[in-house]
Amino acid sequence: MSLDVSSTLLSQAESGEVSEVDFIDTVRRSLPYAYEMISGLTVQLQGTSALFVDNTTPPASEAERGQLLRAMASNAIRASLERHFGVHLAFQNCHRVAVFRTDVDTSAARGVFTSIRGQLLNQSPVLRDC
């Protein structure tokens, strides 16, 4: 299961729309490693003039890796995190998350990061079975 959803939030979802604030809070509680990584990268980006910053350190545990994979694999989670933090997200391999500015055009930099070439250059035997 990706998220630990409260019975209250589940009832709201069954009845209609759910507040994105409530959804993000569920993501924060359910996937703390992923949430904190994106939060930290966003703070790091705000302190620079760079187009993006990224994480290159693998998670310390499989549980953390799983949280990150679940956050990045879900369109709803990923899009909500992007809106919440005001960034564009990109992902490579099992842990390399990048946050890109939204106040300038970063499409070229995102294109390089998410390209086939970028993916191939980011390969490592250590990450083969992640």
Secondary structure, 3 states (H helix, E strand, C coil): CCCCCCHHHHHHHHHCCCCHHHHHHHHHHHCHHHHHHHHHHHHHHHCCCCCEEECCCCCCCHHHHHHHHHHHHCHHHHHHHHHHHCCEEEEECCCEEEEECCCCCCHHHHHHHCCHHHHHHCCCHHHCCC
